[in-house]
Amino acid sequence: MRLALTSGLTRKQVADDIGVGMSTLNKWITQHRDTDVVSQEDLDLAKENDRLRREIKLLKEERDILKKATQFFAGLKQ
C-alpha cells in the first residue's frame, strides 16, 4: 500500500498497475491506514513529493510564460 500512498500516482493508476480493482485497492488502503503501519518517514516523503510536484508545475508554467514573452518580443524587432 506504500505505492498507493506515497508514489504520487492516482489510485486508478496503482490499481491498474498491480492488476486489482479500485474497490479492492481502496479496502486495502483503508485497512492499512487503520493499522497505522505507515511510517512517519513515508508520510514525510509523500508530503515532499507533493510539494515537489507543485513546484515543478509552477516552474513549467513560468517557463511557458517566458517562452511566449520571448516569442512576442522577438516578433516586435522585425
N, CA, C and O of each residue as an XYZ file, in Angstrom:
312
protein
N       0.808     -1.179      0.000
C       0.000      0.000      0.000
C       0.853      1.246      0.000
O       0.376      2.351     -0.259
N       2.115      1.048      0.294
C       3.020      2.187      0.263
C       3.011      2.848     -1.113
O       3.061      4.073     -1.227
N       2.946      2.026     -2.149
C       2.923      2.537     -3.516
C       1.744      3.482     -3.721
O       1.903      4.564     -4.286
N       0.574      3.079     -3.267
C      -0.626      3.900     -3.445
C      -0.570      5.171     -2.607
O      -1.115      6.201     -3.003
N       0.076      5.106     -1.468
C       0.079      6.244     -0.551
C       1.221      7.221     -0.791
O       1.107      8.398     -0.447
N       2.320      6.751     -1.376
C       3.488      7.626     -1.466
C       4.003      7.856     -2.874
O       4.889      8.689     -3.065
N       3.488      7.158     -3.856
C       4.056      7.254     -5.202
C       3.637      8.518     -5.938
O       4.327      8.958     -6.858
N       2.513      9.103     -5.542
C       2.010     10.255     -6.268
C       1.124      9.863     -7.437
O       0.561     10.727     -8.110
N       0.997      8.571     -7.682
C       0.106      8.087     -8.727
C      -1.329      8.102     -8.210
O      -1.569      8.051     -7.004
N      -2.271      8.172     -9.136
C      -3.660      8.084     -8.722
C      -3.961      6.653     -8.309
O      -3.253      5.722     -8.691
N      -5.004      6.492     -7.537
C      -5.382      5.140     -7.125
C      -5.740      4.284     -8.333
O      -5.474      3.082     -8.353
N      -6.339      4.903     -9.329
C      -6.694      4.184    -10.559
C      -5.433      3.648    -11.226
O      -5.401      2.499    -11.664
N      -4.390      4.482    -11.304
C      -3.138      4.060    -11.919
C      -2.509      2.910    -11.131
O      -2.029      1.941    -11.719
N      -2.514      3.017     -9.814
C      -1.931      1.972     -8.983
C      -2.730      0.681     -9.145
O      -2.148     -0.391     -9.304
N      -4.049      0.777     -9.104
C      -4.895     -0.410     -9.258
C      -4.626     -1.086    -10.593
O      -4.511     -2.310    -10.655
N      -4.525     -0.307    -11.655
C      -4.236     -0.874    -12.976
C      -2.852     -1.507    -13.006
O      -2.668     -2.585    -13.571
N      -1.881     -0.836    -12.398
C      -0.505     -1.348    -12.397
C      -0.379     -2.694    -11.693
O       0.345     -3.576    -12.155
N      -1.087     -2.850    -10.573
C      -0.956     -4.107     -9.825
C      -2.051     -5.107    -10.173
O      -2.066     -6.220     -9.648
N      -2.967     -4.718    -11.054
C      -3.964     -5.643    -11.565
C      -5.092     -5.977    -10.608
O      -5.551     -7.119    -10.563
N      -5.544     -4.997     -9.844
C      -6.693     -5.208     -8.956
C      -7.730     -4.132     -9.237
O      -7.436     -3.121     -9.875
N      -8.930     -4.354     -8.760
C      -9.986     -3.365     -8.914
C      -9.834     -2.225     -7.929
O      -9.144     -2.336     -6.916
N     -10.500     -1.121     -8.255
C     -10.442      0.061     -7.384
C     -10.994     -0.235     -5.999
O     -10.425      0.210     -5.002
N     -12.097     -0.982     -5.921
C     -12.691     -1.254     -4.609
C     -11.742     -2.088     -3.752
O     -11.644     -1.882     -2.542
N     -11.054     -3.019     -4.376
C     -10.088     -3.839     -3.630
C      -8.953     -2.977     -3.115
O      -8.569     -3.081     -1.950
N      -8.415     -2.132     -3.972
C      -7.320     -1.254     -3.561
C      -7.772     -0.318     -2.442
O      -7.038     -0.114     -1.475
N      -8.963      0.248     -2.563
C      -9.471      1.145     -1.519
C      -9.635      0.422     -0.192
O      -9.337      0.983      0.863
N     -10.108     -0.819     -0.235
C     -10.230     -1.607      1.003
C      -8.868     -1.838      1.624
O      -8.710     -1.706      2.837
N      -7.878     -2.183      0.807
C      -6.528     -2.422      1.324
C      -5.953     -1.150      1.951
O      -5.330     -1.195      3.012
N      -6.170     -0.026      1.287
C      -5.649      1.234      1.816
C      -6.310      1.561      3.142
O      -5.639      1.977      4.087
N      -7.623      1.377      3.221
C      -8.346      1.634      4.481
C      -7.822      0.740      5.587
O      -7.577      1.212      6.698
N      -7.648     -0.528      5.307
C      -7.123     -1.458      6.309
C      -5.708     -1.084      6.703
O      -5.347     -1.144      7.878
N      -4.919     -0.705      5.737
C      -3.521     -0.344      6.002
C      -3.447      0.900      6.885
O      -2.641      0.964      7.813
N      -4.282      1.873      6.593
C      -4.282      3.101      7.396
C      -4.787      2.830      8.810
O      -4.308      3.423      9.777
N      -5.760      1.929      8.917
C      -6.293      1.599     10.242
C      -5.256      0.937     11.127
O      -5.331      1.049     12.351
N      -4.280      0.241     10.530
C      -3.251     -0.423     11.328
C      -2.120      0.523     11.701
O      -1.242      0.172     12.489
N      -2.147      1.738     11.125
C      -1.129      2.752     11.426
C       0.274      2.249     11.123
O       1.218      2.544     11.856
N       0.412      1.481     10.030
C       1.698      0.926      9.645
C       2.517      1.917      8.835
O       3.728      1.747      8.690
N       1.880      2.937      8.311
C       2.595      3.919      7.512
C       3.522      4.697      8.437
O       3.088      5.331      9.398
N       4.801      4.629      8.120
C       5.776      5.287      8.982
C       5.770      6.791      8.745
O       5.294      7.277      7.719
N       6.297      7.497      9.697
C       6.410      8.950      9.568
C       7.295      9.305      8.388
O       7.054     10.294      7.696
N       8.328      8.492      8.158
C       9.219      8.740      7.022
C       8.457      8.646      5.699
O       8.669      9.459      4.800
N       7.567      7.652      5.581
C       6.768      7.520      4.360
C       5.834      8.706      4.183
O       5.657      9.201      3.069
N       5.243      9.158      5.262
C       4.365     10.320      5.185
C       5.146     11.576      4.805
O       4.678     12.394      4.013
N       6.335     11.716      5.376
C       7.182     12.858      5.042
C       7.576     12.829      3.569
O       7.588     13.863      2.901
N       7.901     11.631      3.065
C       8.259     11.503      1.651
C       7.081     11.845      0.753
O       7.254     12.494     -0.279
N       5.902     11.420      1.132
C       4.706     11.721      0.341
C       4.454     13.225      0.310
O       4.113     13.778     -0.736
N       4.619     13.887      1.455
C       4.437     15.341      1.505
C       5.480     16.051      0.657
O       5.169     17.008     -0.051
N       6.734     15.573      0.733
C       7.807     16.172     -0.060
C       7.546     15.969     -1.551
O       7.763     16.881     -2.348
N       7.084     14.781     -1.931
C       6.748     14.522     -3.333
C       5.650     15.468     -3.818
O       5.735     16.018     -4.916
N       4.634     15.649     -3.003
C       3.549     16.567     -3.371
C       4.066     17.990     -3.539
O       3.693     18.684     -4.485
N       4.919     18.421     -2.625
C       5.483     19.768     -2.695
C       6.318     19.930     -3.965
O       6.228     20.947     -4.652
N       7.124     18.926     -4.265
C       7.970     18.999     -5.456
C       7.145     18.985     -6.732
O       7.488     19.671     -7.695
N       6.071     18.221     -6.755
C       5.199     18.208     -7.928
C       4.552     19.577     -8.153
O       4.456     20.049     -9.287
N       4.114     20.205     -7.069
C       3.543     21.554     -7.192
C       4.595     22.537     -7.694
O       4.304     23.387     -8.535
N       5.815     22.421     -7.176
C       6.890     23.312     -7.591
C       7.232     23.104     -9.068
O       7.441     24.074     -9.796
N       7.290     21.864     -9.508
C       7.572     21.572    -10.915
C       6.489     22.159    -11.801
O       6.784     22.742    -12.845
N       5.237     22.010    -11.390
C       4.133     22.555    -12.175
C       4.272     24.070    -12.306
O       4.109     24.617    -13.396
N       4.567     24.739    -11.214
C       4.740     26.188    -11.225
C       5.900     26.595    -12.128
O       5.782     27.542    -12.905
N       7.020     25.883    -12.026
C       8.186     26.209    -12.845
C       7.894     26.014    -14.330
O       8.342     26.806    -15.159
N       7.151     24.973    -14.670
C       6.785     24.750    -16.069
C       5.881     25.870    -16.580
O       6.029     26.325    -17.714
N       4.953     26.307    -15.748
C       4.077     27.415    -16.141
C       4.896     28.687    -16.351
O       4.675     29.416    -17.317
N       5.833     28.951    -15.454
C       6.674     30.136    -15.590
C       7.531     30.053    -16.848
O       7.695     31.050    -17.552
N       8.078     28.874    -17.136
C       8.879     28.677    -18.340
C       8.048     28.943    -19.592
O       8.509     29.596    -20.528
N       6.821     28.431    -19.600
C       5.947     28.635    -20.760
C       5.638     30.113    -20.970
O       5.592     30.589    -22.104
N       5.430     30.829    -19.884
C       5.179     32.272    -19.979
C       6.401     32.986    -20.551
O       6.269     33.869    -21.399
N       7.587     32.603    -20.087
C       8.817     33.223    -20.589
C       9.040     32.904    -22.067
O       9.506     33.758    -22.822
N       8.712     31.683    -22.480
C       8.835     31.330    -23.900
C       7.916     32.202    -24.750
O       8.324     32.706    -25.797
N       6.682     32.377    -24.303
C       5.730     33.197    -25.044
C       6.179     34.651    -25.089
O       6.047     35.315    -26.117
N       6.707     35.141    -23.982
C       7.193     36.520    -23.946
C       8.372     36.699    -24.894
O       8.472     37.715    -25.581
N       9.258     35.718    -24.930
C      10.410     35.769    -25.833
C       9.944     35.813    -27.282
O      10.452     36.599    -28.081
N       8.981     34.971    -27.615
C       8.450     34.956    -28.978
C       7.785     36.281    -29.316
O       7.942     36.793    -30.425
N       7.049     36.835    -28.370
C       6.367     38.109    -28.591
C       7.370     39.222    -28.868
O       7.234     39.961    -29.843
N       8.381     39.337    -28.003
C       9.353     40.423    -28.151
C      10.256     40.204    -29.362
O      10.707     41.176    -29.967
N      10.528     38.969    -29.725
C      11.297     38.693    -30.934
C      10.525     39.127    -32.162
O      11.117     39.579    -33.143
N       9.211     38.996    -32.117
C       8.356     39.416    -33.230
C       8.297     40.927    -33.371
O       8.086     41.423    -34.478
N       8.474     41.670    -32.300
C       8.437     43.138    -32.347
C       9.674     43.717    -33.022
O       9.609     44.797    -33.608
N      10.798     43.013    -32.948
C      12.052     43.514    -33.514
C      12.021     43.495    -35.046
O      12.743     44.261    -35.684
N      11.226     42.662    -35.621
C      11.216     42.522    -37.085
C      10.449     43.585    -37.752
O      10.352     43.600    -38.979
